[in-house]
């Protein structure tokens, strides 16, 4: 990515990197630099982390008012 912006909470597994930008979770494939927005949330996501096998991403968010843990597959 060559764009200047606010990027936080990176997590990497193999050739994929997940991070937070603009209060959403994004994933980039470092092989082809394809970036995809994974969430469009009402709350603020925090700390996205890949599962050990790289199949899921866990993160916390306050979408429902309380901070809860969510999974993306």
N, C-alpha and C positions, 0 to 999 in steps of 0.2 A: 504494500500500500504506500502510495506516495502522497496521500492527502494528509494535511495537518489537521489534527482534531484531538478530541479527548478520548483516550482509550485507557481502560483500567482492568484489573483483575484477570490477567492472562492465564490460560491453562493450555498446555500443549500435550498432544499424544500423537506419536508417529509424525504424519505430515499435516495434521490439522491443529489449528490454534483457535480457541474460543476466547472472547473478551467482551467487555461491556463498552458501548458507545451510545450516546444519545439516549440513555436509560433503556436500552434494549440489549439483548444478547446477540452477538454476531459470531460467525465461524468463517475462517479463511483456510483454504487448502493451500499450503505453502508450495506445492508443486506447480500449480497453474495460476496462483493468485486469485482464484475465484472466491469472492466474498458473498455470504448469504446472511440476511437478517433472520434469526431463528424465533424471535419473539416480538410482539407488539403489545406491551403490557400497560396496564393502568398504573401499576405500582412501580417501585424501584427495585430492580434485580440486584443481587450482590453475589459475589464469589462463585461464578460458574466453575465447576470442576468436572473433568472427565472421570468416568468410572475406570477402574483398573484395566478392564478389557477394551476401553475406548468406545463402547457401544452406546453409552448413555451419558448425559450431562445433568448433574445435579446443581441446583442453585436455590437461593432463598429470595423471597419477594414478599412485599406487603400488599399484594393485589386484593386480598379479602379484608384488609384493615389490620390484621395481625401478621407478623412475619412468619411464613411457613416455608417448608422445603418442597420443591417441585422437581420433577424429572422430565427430561426430553430424551426421546429415543430416535 
